[in-house]
Each structure stands twice: as structure tokens, then as C-alpha cells.
Amino acid sequence: MTMKIDSVIARQRVDDLEAAIPFYERLTGETAGRFAFGGVSLASVGPFLLYCGPDEAVQRVAGVSATLAVADLGGAVEEAVAAGATVVMPAQPTPNGHRAVLRHPHGGVYEYVGP
């Protein structure tokens, strides 16, 4: 099996989510999807994931380099681990699917998301 990353989502911390959203909507031509998770307010706008909240809450989000969308989360995690990644957070449900967090062999930490 060969893992395929369908898209990469850039993460950006902002001070004021509502003030930042119009810029990213205009930049991408897409409407923001807003949601909250673990005390953090988030907005998905095209290839961007904007987030804000108290420092303690955003540390989990800020410690991840990017979000990698995959069609088969379990298979992607299995293949990444076989290639040398380590699981930081096992797959779990979120408001918009399932996620797992992995540390790649060279130090980068990535969130993998899938259905």
C-alpha cells in the first residue's frame, strides 16, 4: 500500500479569528467553516486553518507543522510508522472527522486527518 496525501493545510495562529477570516476568504474565494475544539476557536478557509484562543489551549495546535488530509487515516498512520514516524496522539474523533498526530523521523510533527 502506498500512502497518498490528498492535501496539505497550512496552520496560522491569529489574534482575532473574526477579523482574520475576511482576508482568507477573499484570498481563497471560499467561505470559512468555523468550529471549536479543546478550548480553541478554529476556521477552515481553503488550504488554511486559522486558530486562536488562550495560550494554554493553542499549544496543542501550535506544536503541529501542518495538517495532512488522507483518504485512509488508519492506513496512512500504519505506513508512516512503518517508515519511521512515531505516534504522538493516536487516531481519535474530532468535530470534522478523525485525526492522529505523528512525529516524522526528522522531527516535524504533523496532524493526519481523514474520514
C-alpha positions in Angstrom: 0.0 0.0 0.0 1.2 3.5 -0.8 0.0 6.4 1.3 -1.3 9.4 -0.6 -1.6 12.8 0.9 -4.6 14.5 -0.7 -3.9 18.0 0.6 -1.8 20.0 3.0 -3.4 22.6 5.2 -1.3 25.5 6.5 -1.9 26.5 10.1 -1.9 30.1 11.2 -2.5 31.4 14.7 -4.3 34.7 14.7 -5.2 37.2 17.5 -8.7 37.8 16.3 -10.4 35.0 14.3 -13.3 37.1 13.1 -11.1 39.9 11.9 -8.7 37.5 10.1 -11.4 35.4 8.3 -12.4 38.0 5.6 -8.8 38.2 4.3 -8.5 34.5 3.9 -12.0 34.2 2.4 -11.0 36.9 -0.2 -7.6 35.2 -0.8 -9.1 31.8 -1.4 -12.6 32.6 -2.7 -14.0 30.2 -0.1 -16.3 30.6 2.9 -14.8 29.8 6.3 -16.1 26.8 8.2 -15.9 27.6 11.9 -15.6 25.1 14.7 -14.2 24.8 18.2 -12.0 22.0 19.7 -10.3 21.7 23.1 -10.8 25.4 24.0 -9.5 26.6 20.6 -11.6 28.5 18.1 -10.8 27.5 14.5 -11.8 28.3 11.0 -11.0 26.3 7.9 -10.7 28.5 4.8 -9.4 26.7 1.7 -5.9 25.4 2.5 -5.7 27.5 5.7 -6.6 26.5 9.3 -6.8 29.7 11.4 -6.9 29.3 15.1 -7.0 31.4 18.3 -7.5 31.1 22.0 -5.7 31.1 25.3 -2.0 30.2 25.1 -2.5 27.0 27.1 -5.2 25.7 24.8 -3.4 26.6 21.5 -0.2 24.9 22.4 -1.5 21.6 21.1 -2.4 23.3 17.8 0.7 25.4 17.5 3.0 22.4 18.0 1.9 20.9 14.7 3.6 22.0 11.5 0.7 21.3 9.1 -2.4 19.1 8.6 -2.2 16.3 6.1 -5.5 15.1 4.7 -5.6 11.5 3.7 -8.4 9.2 2.4 -7.4 6.3 4.7 -6.3 7.5 8.1 -5.5 4.1 9.6 -3.5 3.0 6.6 -1.6 6.3 6.5 -0.7 6.1 10.2 0.4 2.5 9.7 2.5 3.3 6.7 4.1 6.3 8.3 5.0 4.4 11.4 6.5 1.6 9.3 8.6 4.2 7.6 9.9 5.6 11.0 7.3 8.0 12.3 6.2 7.8 15.9 2.6 8.3 17.1 2.3 11.4 19.4 -1.5 11.1 19.6 -3.4 8.0 18.3 -6.4 8.4 16.0 -9.4 9.9 17.6 -12.7 11.6 16.6 -12.9 15.3 16.1 -15.7 17.7 15.0 -14.7 17.3 11.4 -13.6 13.6 11.1 -10.7 11.7 12.7 -7.2 12.8 13.5 -3.8 11.4 14.6 -0.6 13.3 15.3 2.7 11.8 14.3 6.3 12.9 14.6 8.3 12.3 11.4 11.8 10.8 11.7 13.4 14.2 11.1 11.5 15.9 13.9 8.5 17.5 12.2 5.1 17.0 13.9 2.1 16.6 11.6 -1.6 16.1 12.1 -3.1 13.5 9.8 -6.9 13.8 9.2 -9.3 11.6 7.4 -12.9 10.3 7.4 
